[in-house]
């Protein structure tokens, strides 16, 4: 009988335990099932992604068409000389719309465009607030 508190000599394993092969089989089957489930999940996700791409493709095409129309008007000068120069720089890859509106583009033209945009937004906000005050437009 072993005495508690005293270390017991190490017994060398006399071979696999009788249930080890059953456990190994269960683990192998579980791994296979997990792999199959992961592949099925991946296939479902890929199918969903393809469906979303198909649904959004027309929207992306429409957006690209609108962006090209805006760029065309800027190139022609319809949006003013500042935008005309900025669009030329966009076309040459020297700036981006994001850089212009975020302030990363520090050119005089970009600064003027940001200033005019801020003024327009302030005026639009005042118009909407006045319409909401009168009840002409629902408030948020």
SULQUI-V605432 format. One line per field, one symbol per residue. ss: DSSP state (h for helix, s for strand, l for the rest). phi: phi as a letter, one per 40 degrees, with the letter a starting at -180 (. if undefined). burial: b if it has 16 or more other ideal C-beta (glycine too) atoms within 10 Angstrom, else e. Layout:
# SULQUI-V605432
ss->???
phi->???
burial->???
This chain:
# SULQUI-V605432
ss->lllllllllllllllllllhhhhhhhhhhhhhhhhhhhhhhhhhhhhhhhhhhhhhhhhhhhhhhhhhhhhhhhhhllllhhhhhhhhhhhlllllhhhhhhlllllhhhhhhhhhhhhhhhhhhhhhhhhhhhllllll
phi->.cccgbcccccccchccdcccccdccccccccccccccccccccccccccccccccdcccccccccccccccccdcgcchccccccccccccgcabddccccgcccccccccccccccccccccccccccccccgcbccc
burial->eeeeeeeeeeeeeeeeeeeeeeeeeeeeeeeeeeeeeeeeeeeeeeeeeeeeeeeeeeeeeeeeeeeeeebeebeeeebeebbbbbbebbeeeebeeebbeeeebebebbeebeeeeeeeeeeeeeeeeeeeeeeeeeee
